[in-house]
Amino acid sequence: MRVLFARLFSAILLPFILFSSLSAKPQVVQEITGLTHPVSCVFSPDGNSLYVVNKARGDSGMIREQSYISKFSVSEDGTLKLYSKQFVSRLTAAMDLDFAPVNYATLPAGSIFIIAGSPLIQNEAGQLTKDATDEFIGLIVVSPETGEILKRVDLSPGSDILMKTEFPLVSPSSITFDKQGNLYIADTGIGGYNFKDRFQGRPVIYRLEPRAVLDLLTGVPPVDVDITRISSLPGDMSYDAETDTVYFISNHIQGAPSGSVSKFESGNYRGLASQKTIVRGLVALNGLHLTPKGRVLLLANTGEVLFPRGRKASRTIRIHPQVTFSTPGKIDIKRLPDGQLLVPVPEENSDAGLGKGQMVRVMRLPATY
C-alpha cells in the first residue's frame, strides 16, 4: 500500500515540479553592494566560488593601485556570501580574469590569470597622466586559494618582454582560455597616443599558444602569438568547451553605437578567416556568455538582457519585477541543482548615476534557457 501511495504521489509531484521549473520567471534574487566599479564576474571551475573584478576609476582615468578582486562563496542553492572583499588588492585598471586549464611549468592548472593595466591613468591631481610608458599593462597570476600573486608579466609598449607581433598590448578588455591552454586577450588599442613614443593602436584579439604562455611566464619574448584584427572595439569573450569555440563582442563607436557577436573555432583557428559573425546591428553590448543549451546570452549597455534572433535581431528577456541593469559588465553562468541558471551581473555606475550602480545583482533564469 505504501509503495502504491508513493508511486501515486510521485506521479502527481513530478508534473508539478516540471511545471514549476518551466513556469519559473527570470528574476533578481540577490543584490551585493559595497563594491568599487565592478566590471567582471567569473565562477571558479568547480562553481563553488565567484570572483568579482573591481576596476577603480576616477573622473579622468583609472586610479592607480585601487582595483581589486573580491571573492564570494556560492552555496548549493546559489546564494553568494562574501569570503574576502579584497582577495587580491593593489591592482591598477583590472579588467577581467580566467582560470588556467593546464599546468604552465610550476604554475598549476586553476591558477587565476588577471588582465590589468591601461594608459588612461589618473594622477594624484585628478588629471590624466600624460605619459603611460612606465605603467604596468599585462598579466598577473594569483593563487585561487590565497590570493597570493605568483607572477607579474608586463606586456606594455614600454616593457622588456614584447609579444612578437605588429602591435603591443595597450588597453586590454577581456581574457579567456580554451581547454587546450591557448590564451586569448582582447585589446581595444585605445590610448597609443599616451606613451612617450606615440603610435596608433588597433583593436585586436591575441591568441597565445601554450608554449607562448610558458615563454611569457619565464621571461622569454613569445613567438607563437597570432593576432586577429577586428574592425571595432572588442569586449567580453566566452569560450564554449562543447564546441571548442570562442565567442566575442565587438562594438562600433563611430556614429550610432552598435554591437555584434562573432565566433571562431579554437581547434580550427586561421586568424581572421576563422571568424564568423552570428548577429550584428544590435545596441552596444557589454556582457556575453553561453547557456548550457548553447544559447548566447547578452547584456546590453542599455541594461537589457538579450538573446540573438537571426542575423540582425534580438529578443529581450523581461526580468520580474521589471529590471534594467546599470552599465552591466562581463557575466558568467552557473547551473544550479534544480536546473535554473545563476547569472551574476556587475554594475559599474556610481551612486551619482541614473542607476544604483557599484554592485552585483544576481539573476536566476529558468532551466529552459
KOLKOLTOR-67596 format. One record per residue (C-alpha): residue in one letter; y, x, z; residue number from 0. Coordinates in Angstrom, 1 decimal, always signed. Each point is the difference from the previous one (the first is absolute). Last residue first. Layout:
% residues N
+------+--------+--------+--------+------+
! resn !      v !      u !      w ! resi !
+------+--------+--------+--------+------+
!    A !      Y !      X !      Z !  NUM !
...
+------+--------+--------+--------+------+
This chain:
% residues 369
+------+--------+--------+--------+------+
! resn !      v !      u !      w ! resi !
+------+--------+--------+--------+------+
!    Y !  +28.9 !  +17.1 !  -21.2 !  368 !
!    T !   -2.8 !   -2.5 !   +0.9 !  367 !
!    A !   -0.2 !   +1.6 !   +3.4 !  366 !
!    P !   +3.3 !   -1.6 !   +0.9 !  365 !
!    L !   +3.0 !   +2.3 !   +0.7 !  364 !
!    R !   +1.2 !   +1.1 !   +3.4 !  363 !
!    M !   +3.4 !   +1.7 !   +0.2 !  362 !
!    V !   +1.3 !   +2.5 !   +2.5 !  361 !
!    R !   +3.7 !   +0.6 !   +0.3 !  360 !
!    V !   +1.1 !   +3.6 !   +0.6 !  359 !
!    M !   +3.5 !   +0.7 !   +1.2 !  358 !
!    Q !   +3.3 !   +1.5 !   -0.9 !  357 !
!    G !   +1.3 !   -3.2 !   -1.5 !  356 !
!    K !   +1.5 !   -3.2 !   +1.3 !  355 !
!    G !   +1.1 !   -1.1 !   -3.4 !  354 !
!    L !   +3.5 !   -0.2 !   -1.5 !  353 !
!    G !   +0.9 !   +3.5 !   +1.2 !  352 !
!    A !   +1.6 !   +1.1 !   +3.2 !  351 !
!    D !   -3.4 !   +0.1 !   +1.8 !  350 !
!    S !   -0.9 !   +2.8 !   -2.5 !  349 !
!    N !   -2.3 !   -0.5 !   -3.0 !  348 !
!    E !   -3.3 !   +1.9 !   -0.3 !  347 !
!    E !   -2.6 !   -2.7 !   +0.3 !  346 !
!    P !   -3.6 !   +1.2 !   +0.2 !  345 !
!    V !   -2.6 !   -2.6 !   -1.1 !  344 !
!    P !   -3.4 !   +0.0 !   +1.8 !  343 !
!    V !   -2.7 !   -1.9 !   -2.1 !  342 !
!    L !   -3.1 !   -1.3 !   +1.8 !  341 !
!    L !   -2.4 !   -1.8 !   -2.3 !  340 !
!    Q !   -2.3 !   -2.8 !   +1.0 !  339 !
!    G !   -3.7 !   +0.5 !   -0.4 !  338 !
!    D !   -1.0 !   -1.1 !   +3.6 !  337 !
!    P !   -0.8 !   +3.6 !   +0.9 !  336 !
!    L !   +3.5 !   +1.1 !   -1.1 !  335 !
!    R !   +0.8 !   +1.7 !   -3.3 !  334 !
!    K !   +2.7 !   +2.6 !   +0.3 !  333 !
!    I !   +2.9 !   +0.3 !   -2.6 !  332 !
!    D !   +2.8 !   +2.6 !   -0.3 !  331 !
!    I !   +3.7 !   -0.3 !   -0.8 !  330 !
!    K !   +2.8 !   +2.2 !   -1.2 !  329 !
!    G !   +3.5 !   -1.4 !   +0.7 !  328 !
!    P !   +1.7 !   -3.4 !   +0.4 !  327 !
!    T !   +3.8 !   -0.2 !   -0.1 !  326 !
!    S !   +0.3 !   -3.0 !   +2.2 !  325 !
!    F !   -3.1 !   -2.2 !   -0.4 !  324 !
!    T !   +0.1 !   -3.6 !   -1.0 !  323 !
!    V !   -1.5 !   -2.7 !   +2.2 !  322 !
!    Q !   -0.8 !   -3.7 !   -0.3 !  321 !
!    P !   -2.2 !   -1.1 !   +2.9 !  320 !
!    H !   -2.4 !   +0.6 !   -1.5 !  319 !
!    I !   +0.2 !   +2.8 !   -2.7 !  318 !
!    R !   +0.3 !   -1.2 !   -3.6 !  317 !
!    I !   -1.7 !   +2.2 !   -2.5 !  316 !
!    T !   +2.1 !   +0.4 !   -3.1 !  315 !
!    R !   -2.0 !   +0.2 !   -3.3 !  314 !
!    S !   +1.0 !   +2.5 !   -2.6 !  313 !
!    A !   +0.9 !   +0.3 !   -3.6 !  312 !
!    K !   +0.4 !   +2.5 !   -2.8 !  311 !
!    R !   -3.4 !   +1.3 !   -0.9 !  310 !
!    G !   -2.1 !   -2.8 !   +1.4 !  309 !
!    R !   +0.3 !   -1.3 !   +3.5 !  308 !
!    P !   +0.9 !   +2.7 !   +2.5 !  307 !
!    F !   -0.4 !   -0.9 !   +3.7 !  306 !
!    L !   +3.2 !   -0.1 !   +2.1 !  305 !
!    V !   +1.3 !   +0.1 !   +3.6 !  304 !
!    E !   +3.7 !   -0.6 !   +0.1 !  303 !
!    G !   +2.6 !   +2.2 !   +1.8 !  302 !
!    T !   +2.6 !   +0.6 !   -2.8 !  301 !
!    N !   -1.3 !   +3.5 !   -0.4 !  300 !
!    A !   -3.3 !   -1.5 !   -1.0 !  299 !
!    L !   -3.3 !   +0.5 !   +1.9 !  298 !
!    L !   -3.0 !   +0.1 !   -2.3 !  297 !
!    L !   -3.7 !   -0.9 !   +0.4 !  296 !
!    V !   -2.2 !   +1.0 !   -3.0 !  295 !
!    R !   -3.3 !   -1.8 !   +0.1 !  294 !
!    G !   -3.2 !   +2.0 !   +0.2 !  293 !
!    K !   -1.9 !   -2.4 !   +2.2 !  292 !
!    P !   +0.4 !   +2.4 !   +3.0 !  291 !
!    T !   +3.8 !   -0.3 !   -0.5 !  290 !
!    L !   +1.8 !   +2.7 !   -1.9 !  289 !
!    H !   +3.2 !   +1.4 !   +1.3 !  288 !
!    L !   +3.7 !   +0.3 !   -1.0 !  287 !
!    G !   +3.3 !   +0.0 !   +1.7 !  286 !
!    N !   +3.6 !   +0.5 !   -1.2 !  285 !
!    L !   +0.6 !   -1.9 !   -3.2 !  284 !
!    A !   +3.2 !   -0.8 !   -2.0 !  283 !
!    V !   -0.3 !   -3.5 !   -1.6 !  282 !
!    L !   -2.7 !   -0.3 !   -2.7 !  281 !
!    G !   +0.4 !   +1.1 !   -3.6 !  280 !
!    R !   -3.4 !   +1.7 !   -0.1 !  279 !
!    V !   -3.7 !   -0.6 !   +0.7 !  278 !
!    I !   -3.2 !   +1.9 !   -0.7 !  277 !
!    T !   +1.4 !   +3.2 !   -1.5 !  276 !
!    K !   -2.6 !   +2.5 !   -1.0 !  275 !
!    Q !   +0.2 !   +3.7 !   +0.6 !  274 !
!    S !   -2.8 !   +2.3 !   -1.2 !  273 !
!    A !   +1.9 !   +1.4 !   -3.0 !  272 !
!    L !   +2.8 !   +1.0 !   +2.4 !  271 !
!    G !   -2.3 !   +2.5 !   +1.7 !  270 !
!    R !   -3.6 !   +0.0 !   -1.3 !  269 !
!    Y !   -1.9 !   -1.0 !   +3.2 !  268 !
!    N !   -3.4 !   -1.6 !   -0.6 !  267 !
!    G !   -1.3 !   +0.3 !   +3.6 !  266 !
!    S !   +3.4 !   -0.9 !   +1.4 !  265 !
!    E !   +0.4 !   -3.1 !   -2.1 !  264 !
!    F !   +3.6 !   -0.9 !   -0.6 !  263 !
!    K !   +2.1 !   -2.9 !   +1.1 !  262 !
!    S !   +3.4 !   -1.7 !   -0.5 !  261 !
!    V !   +2.1 !   -2.5 !   +1.9 !  260 !
!    S !   +3.6 !   -0.9 !   -1.1 !  259 !
!    G !   +3.3 !   -0.6 !   +1.6 !  258 !
!    S !   +3.4 !   -1.1 !   -1.2 !  257 !
!    P !   +3.6 !   +0.7 !   +1.2 !  256 !
!    A !   +2.6 !   -1.5 !   -2.4 !  255 !
!    G !   +1.8 !   +2.8 !   -1.8 !  254 !
!    Q !   -1.3 !   +3.4 !   +0.7 !  253 !
!    I !   -2.3 !   +0.0 !   +3.1 !  252 !
!    H !   -3.4 !   -0.3 !   -1.6 !  251 !
!    N !   -2.7 !   -0.1 !   +2.6 !  250 !
!    S !   -3.5 !   +1.5 !   -0.1 !  249 !
!    I !   -3.0 !   -1.1 !   +2.2 !  248 !
!    F !   -3.3 !   +1.8 !   +0.0 !  247 !
!    Y !   -3.7 !   -0.7 !   -0.3 !  246 !
!    V !   -2.6 !   +2.8 !   +0.1 !  245 !
!    T !   -3.5 !   -0.9 !   -1.2 !  244 !
!    D !   -3.5 !   +1.1 !   +1.1 !  243 !
!    T !   -1.2 !   -3.6 !   -0.7 !  242 !
!    E !   -1.5 !   -0.6 !   +3.5 !  241 !
!    A !   +2.2 !   +2.7 !   +1.6 !  240 !
!    D !   +3.2 !   -1.7 !   -0.7 !  239 !
!    Y !   +3.0 !   +2.3 !   +0.6 !  238 !
!    S !   +3.4 !   -1.4 !   +0.8 !  237 !
!    M !   +3.4 !   +1.5 !   -0.9 !  236 !
!    D !   +3.5 !   -1.2 !   +1.2 !  235 !
!    G !   +3.1 !   +1.0 !   -1.9 !  234 !
!    P !   +0.5 !   +1.8 !   -3.3 !  233 !
!    L !   +3.5 !   -0.1 !   -1.6 !  232 !
!    S !   +0.1 !   -0.8 !   -3.7 !  231 !
!    S !   -1.1 !   +1.5 !   -3.3 !  230 !
!    I !   -3.2 !   +1.8 !   +1.3 !  229 !
!    R !   -1.1 !   +3.5 !   -0.5 !  228 !
!    T !   -3.5 !   +0.7 !   +1.1 !  227 !
!    I !   -0.4 !   +3.6 !   +1.3 !  226 !
!    D !   -3.1 !   +2.0 !   +0.5 !  225 !
!    V !   -0.7 !   +2.8 !   +2.5 !  224 !
!    D !   -2.9 !   +2.4 !   +0.0 !  223 !
!    V !   +2.2 !   +3.1 !   +0.2 !  222 !
!    P !   +0.9 !   +0.1 !   +3.7 !  221 !
!    P !   +2.4 !   +2.5 !   +1.5 !  220 !
!    V !   -2.1 !   +1.6 !   +2.7 !  219 !
!    G !   +0.9 !   -0.4 !   +3.7 !  218 !
!    T !   -3.4 !   -1.0 !   +1.4 !  217 !
!    L !   +0.8 !   -3.8 !   +0.2 !  216 !
!    L !   +1.5 !   +0.0 !   -3.5 !  215 !
!    D !   -3.0 !   +1.7 !   -1.4 !  214 !
!    L !   -2.3 !   -2.6 !   +1.7 !  213 !
!    V !   +2.0 !   -2.8 !   -1.6 !  212 !
!    A !   -0.3 !   +1.7 !   -3.4 !  211 !
!    R !   -3.7 !   +0.3 !   +0.4 !  210 !
!    P !   -0.3 !   -3.6 !   +0.9 !  209 !
!    E !   +1.8 !   -1.0 !   -3.2 !  208 !
!    L !   +3.8 !   -0.7 !   +0.3 !  207 !
!    R !   +1.4 !   -2.9 !   -2.0 !  206 !
!    Y !   +3.8 !   -0.3 !   +0.0 !  205 !
!    I !   +1.7 !   -3.3 !   -0.9 !  204 !
!    V !   +3.4 !   +0.4 !   -1.7 !  203 !
!    P !   +3.6 !   -1.3 !   +0.0 !  202 !
!    R !   +2.1 !   +2.8 !   -1.3 !  201 !
!    G !   +2.5 !   +2.4 !   +1.7 !  200 !
!    Q !   +3.0 !   +1.5 !   -1.8 !  199 !
!    F !   +0.9 !   +3.4 !   +1.4 !  198 !
!    R !   +2.5 !   +1.6 !   +2.3 !  197 !
!    D !   -0.6 !   +3.5 !   +1.3 !  196 !
!    K !   +1.5 !   -0.2 !   +3.5 !  195 !
!    F !   -1.6 !   -3.4 !   +0.4 !  194 !
!    N !   +1.4 !   -3.5 !   +0.2 !  193 !
!    Y !   +0.0 !   -0.7 !   -3.8 !  192 !
!    G !   -3.8 !   -0.4 !   +0.1 !  191 !
!    G !   +0.6 !   -3.0 !   +2.2 !  190 !
!    I !   -2.4 !   -2.7 !   -1.4 !  189 !
!    G !   -3.2 !   +1.2 !   -1.6 !  188 !
!    T !   -1.8 !   -3.2 !   +1.0 !  187 !
!    D !   -3.1 !   +1.9 !   +1.0 !  186 !
!    A !   -3.5 !   -1.6 !   +0.4 !  185 !
!    I !   -2.6 !   +2.3 !   +1.5 !  184 !
!    Y !   -3.7 !   -0.3 !   -0.9 !  183 !
!    L !   -2.8 !   +2.1 !   +1.7 !  182 !
!    N !   -3.4 !   +0.4 !   -1.5 !  181 !
!    G !   -2.6 !   +0.0 !   +2.8 !  180 !
!    Q !   -2.9 !   -1.6 !   -1.9 !  179 !
!    K !   +0.6 !   -3.4 !   +1.7 !  178 !
!    D !   +3.5 !   -0.2 !   -1.2 !  177 !
!    F !   +3.0 !   +1.0 !   +2.1 !  176 !
!    T !   +3.4 !   -1.6 !   +0.3 !  175 !
!    I !   +3.7 !   +0.9 !   +0.5 !  174 !
!    S !   +3.3 !   -1.8 !   -0.4 !  173 !
!    S !   +3.8 !   +0.5 !   -0.5 !  172 !
!    P !   +0.6 !   +3.8 !   -0.5 !  171 !
!    S !   +3.6 !   +1.0 !   -0.7 !  170 !
!    V !   +0.1 !   +3.5 !   -1.6 !  169 !
!    L !   -3.4 !   +1.6 !   -0.7 !  168 !
!    P !   +0.6 !   +2.6 !   -2.7 !  167 !
!    F !   -0.3 !   -0.9 !   -3.8 !  166 !
!    E !   -1.5 !   +2.0 !   -2.9 !  165 !
!    T !   -3.3 !   +0.5 !   +1.8 !  164 !
!    K !   -1.7 !   +2.9 !   +1.8 !  163 !
!    M !   +0.6 !   -1.4 !   +3.5 !  162 !
!    L !   +2.4 !   +2.1 !   +1.9 !  161 !
!    I !   -0.7 !   +1.9 !   +3.2 !  160 !
!    D !   +2.9 !   +2.2 !   +1.0 !  159 !
!    S !   +2.2 !   -3.0 !   +0.7 !  158 !
!    G !   +3.5 !   -0.7 !   -1.4 !  157 !
!    P !   -1.0 !   -2.7 !   -2.5 !  156 !
!    S !   -1.9 !   -1.7 !   +2.9 !  155 !
!    L !   -3.7 !   +0.3 !   +0.4 !  154 !
!    D !   -0.1 !   +1.0 !   +3.7 !  153 !
!    V !   -3.5 !   -0.2 !   +1.4 !  152 !
!    R !   -0.4 !   -0.7 !   +3.7 !  151 !
!    K !   -3.4 !   +0.2 !   +1.7 !  150 !
!    L !   -1.8 !   -1.1 !   +3.1 !  149 !
!    I !   +2.7 !   -2.1 !   +1.7 !  148 !
!    E !   -1.6 !   -1.6 !   +3.1 !  147 !
!    G !   +0.0 !   -3.8 !   -0.1 !  146 !
!    T !   -2.9 !   +0.1 !   +2.5 !  145 !
!    E !   -2.8 !   -2.1 !   -1.6 !  144 !
!    P !   +1.2 !   -0.3 !   -3.6 !  143 !
!    S !   +0.7 !   +3.8 !   -0.1 !  142 !
!    V !   +3.0 !   +0.9 !   -2.2 !  141 !
!    V !   +0.7 !   +1.3 !   -3.4 !  140 !
!    I !   +3.7 !   +0.2 !   -1.2 !  139 !
!    L !   +0.6 !   +0.1 !   -3.7 !  138 !
!    G !   +3.3 !   +0.7 !   -1.9 !  137 !
!    I !   +3.7 !   +0.0 !   +0.1 !  136 !
!    F !   +1.6 !   +2.3 !   +2.7 !  135 !
!    E !   +3.7 !   +0.5 !   -0.5 !  134 !
!    D !   +1.3 !   +3.6 !   -0.8 !  133 !
!    T !   +1.3 !   -0.9 !   -3.5 !  132 !
!    A !   +1.5 !   -3.3 !   +1.2 !  131 !
!    D !   +3.6 !   +1.0 !   -0.8 !  130 !
!    K !   +2.8 !   -2.6 !   +0.3 !  129 !
!    T !   -1.4 !   -1.7 !   +3.1 !  128 !
!    L !   +1.1 !   -3.7 !   +0.0 !  127 !
!    Q !   +2.5 !   -0.8 !   +2.7 !  126 !
!    G !   -0.6 !   -1.3 !   +3.5 !  125 !
!    A !   +1.8 !   +3.0 !   +1.6 !  124 !
!    E !   -3.3 !   +1.4 !   +1.3 !  123 !
!    N !   -1.4 !   +0.0 !   -3.6 !  122 !
!    Q !   -1.7 !   -2.8 !   -1.9 !  121 !
!    I !   -2.8 !   +1.1 !   -2.3 !  120 !
!    L !   -0.5 !   -1.1 !   -3.6 !  119 !
!    P !   -2.1 !   +2.9 !   -1.3 !  118 !
!    S !   -3.0 !   -1.7 !   +1.4 !  117 !
!    G !   -3.0 !   +0.8 !   +2.2 !  116 !
!    A !   -3.4 !   -1.4 !   +0.9 !  115 !
!    I !   -3.5 !   -0.7 !   -1.2 !  114 !
!    I !   -2.5 !   -0.3 !   +2.8 !  113 !
!    F !   -3.6 !   +1.1 !   -0.3 !  112 !
!    I !   -2.2 !   -1.2 !   +2.8 !  111 !
!    S !   -3.3 !   +1.7 !   +0.6 !  110 !
!    G !   -3.0 !   -2.3 !   -0.5 !  109 !
!    A !   -2.1 !   +2.6 !   -1.7 !  108 !
!    P !   +0.3 !   +3.3 !   +1.9 !  107 !
!    L !   +2.6 !   +2.7 !   -0.5 !  106 !
!    T !   -1.9 !   +3.4 !   +0.3 !  105 !
!    A !   -0.6 !   +0.2 !   -3.8 !  104 !
!    Y !   +1.2 !   -3.2 !   -1.5 !  103 !
!    N !   -2.5 !   -2.6 !   +1.2 !  102 !
!    V !   -0.2 !   -3.3 !   -1.9 !  101 !
!    P !   +1.6 !   -3.5 !   +0.1 !  100 !
!    A !   +3.4 !   +1.4 !   +1.3 !   99 !
!    F !   +1.8 !   -2.9 !   +1.6 !   98 !
!    D !   +3.3 !   -1.4 !   -1.3 !   97 !
!    L !   +3.7 !   +0.1 !   +0.9 !   96 !
!    D !   +3.4 !   -1.3 !   -1.1 !   95 !
!    M !   +3.8 !   +0.6 !   +0.0 !   94 !
!    A !   +1.1 !   +2.4 !   +2.8 !   93 !
!    A !   +3.6 !   +0.9 !   -0.6 !   92 !
!    T !   +0.1 !   +2.8 !   +2.7 !   91 !
!    L !   -2.8 !   +0.2 !   +2.6 !   90 !
!    R !   +0.6 !   +0.8 !   +3.7 !   89 !
!    S !   -2.8 !   -2.2 !   +1.3 !   88 !
!    V !   -3.7 !   -0.8 !   -0.6 !   87 !
!    F !   -1.5 !   -2.5 !   +2.4 !   86 !
!    Q !   +3.5 !   -1.2 !   +0.7 !   85 !
!    K !   -0.6 !   -3.6 !   +1.1 !   84 !
!    S !   -3.5 !   +0.8 !   +1.3 !   83 !
!    Y !   -2.9 !   -2.5 !   +0.4 !   82 !
!    L !   +1.9 !   -3.2 !   -0.5 !   81 !
!    K !   -2.2 !   -3.0 !   -0.3 !   80 !
!    L !   -0.8 !   -1.9 !   -3.3 !   79 !
!    T !   -2.0 !   -3.2 !   +0.1 !   78 !
!    G !   -2.6 !   -0.3 !   -2.8 !   77 !
!    D !   -2.7 !   -1.9 !   +1.7 !   76 !
!    E !   -2.1 !   +3.1 !   +0.5 !   75 !
!    S !   +2.9 !   +1.8 !   +1.5 !   74 !
!    V !   +2.2 !   +2.5 !   -2.0 !   73 !
!    S !   +1.5 !   +2.9 !   +1.9 !   72 !
!    F !   +3.5 !   +1.0 !   -1.0 !   71 !
!    K !   +1.5 !   +3.4 !   -1.0 !   70 !
!    S !   +3.7 !   +0.7 !   -0.7 !   69 !
!    I !   +1.0 !   +2.9 !   -2.4 !   68 !
!    Y !   +3.4 !   +1.5 !   +0.3 !   67 !
!    S !   +3.4 !   +0.6 !   -1.8 !   66 !
!    Q !   +2.8 !   +1.4 !   +2.1 !   65 !
!    E !   -0.3 !   +3.7 !   -1.1 !   64 !
!    R !   +3.0 !   -0.1 !   -2.3 !   63 !
!    I !   +1.6 !   -3.4 !   -0.6 !   62 !
!    M !   -0.4 !   -1.3 !   -3.5 !   61 !
!    G !   +3.1 !   -0.8 !   -2.0 !   60 !
!    S !   +3.6 !   -1.3 !   +0.0 !   59 !
!    D !   -0.1 !   -3.0 !   +2.3 !   58 !
!    G !   -2.8 !   +1.3 !   +2.2 !   57 !
!    R !   -3.8 !   +0.3 !   -0.5 !   56 !
!    A !   -3.1 !   +0.2 !   +2.2 !   55 !
!    K !   -3.1 !   -0.5 !   -2.1 !   54 !
!    N !   -2.7 !   -1.4 !   +2.3 !   53 !
!    V !   -3.6 !   +0.2 !   -1.4 !   52 !
!    V !   -2.3 !   -2.4 !   +1.7 !   51 !
!    Y !   -3.7 !   +1.0 !   +0.7 !   50 !
!    L !   -2.5 !   -2.8 !   +0.8 !   49 !
!    S !   -3.2 !   +0.7 !   +1.8 !   48 !
!    N !   -3.5 !   -1.5 !   +0.1 !   47 !
!    G !   -0.4 !   -0.5 !   -3.7 !   46 !
!    D !   -2.6 !   +2.7 !   -0.3 !   45 !
!    P !   +1.9 !   +1.9 !   -2.8 !   44 !
!    S !   +3.2 !   -0.3 !   +2.1 !   43 !
!    F !   +2.4 !   -2.8 !   -1.0 !   42 !
!    V !   +3.3 !   +0.9 !   -1.7 !   41 !
!    C !   +3.4 !   -1.6 !   +0.4 !   40 !
!    S !   +3.1 !   +1.4 !   -1.8 !   39 !
!    V !   +3.8 !   -0.3 !   +0.1 !   38 !
!    P !   +0.9 !   -0.5 !   +3.7 !   37 !
!    H !   +3.8 !   +0.4 !   +0.5 !   36 !
!    T !   -0.2 !   +0.9 !   +3.6 !   35 !
!    L !   -2.4 !   -2.1 !   +2.1 !   34 !
!    G !   +0.8 !   -2.1 !   +3.1 !   33 !
!    T !   -1.7 !   -3.2 !   -1.3 !   32 !
!    I !   -3.6 !   -1.0 !   -0.8 !   31 !
!    E !   -0.4 !   -3.6 !   -1.1 !   30 !
!    Q !   -3.4 !   -1.8 !   -0.1 !   29 !
!    V !   -1.8 !   -2.9 !   -1.7 !   28 !
!    V !   +2.0 !   -0.5 !   -3.2 !   27 !
!    Q !   -1.7 !   -2.6 !   -2.1 !   26 !
!    P !   -2.0 !   -0.6 !   -3.2 !   25 !
!    K !   -1.8 !   -3.3 !   +0.4 !   24 !
!    A !   -3.6 !   -0.5 !   +0.9 !   23 !
!    S !   -1.6 !   -2.9 !   -2.0 !   22 !
!    L !   -2.8 !   +2.2 !   -1.3 !   21 !
!    S !   -0.9 !   +1.4 !   +3.3 !   20 !
!    S !   +0.2 !   -3.3 !   +1.8 !   19 !
!    F !   -2.1 !   -1.7 !   -2.7 !   18 !
!    L !   -2.6 !   +2.8 !   +0.2 !   17 !
!    I !   -0.1 !   -0.3 !   +3.8 !   16 !
!    F !   -0.3 !   -3.8 !   -0.2 !   15 !
!    P !   -2.7 !   +0.2 !   -2.7 !   14 !
!    L !   -2.0 !   +2.3 !   +2.4 !   13 !
!    L !   +0.5 !   -2.1 !   +3.1 !   12 !
!    I !   -1.8 !   -3.2 !   -1.2 !   11 !
!    A !   -3.1 !   +1.8 !   -1.4 !   10 !
!    S !   +0.0 !   +2.3 !   +3.0 !    9 !
!    F !   +0.0 !   -3.1 !   +2.4 !    8 !
!    L !   -2.8 !   -1.5 !   -2.0 !    7 !
!    R !   -2.0 !   +3.2 !   +0.2 !    6 !
!    A !   +0.7 !   +0.4 !   +3.7 !    5 !
!    F !   -1.1 !   -3.6 !   +0.6 !    4 !
!    L !   -3.2 !   +0.5 !   -1.8 !    3 !
!    V !   -0.7 !   +3.2 !   +1.9 !    2 !
!    R !   +0.8 !   -1.8 !   +3.3 !    1 !
!    M !   -2.4 !   -2.8 !   -0.9 !    0 !
+------+--------+--------+--------+------+
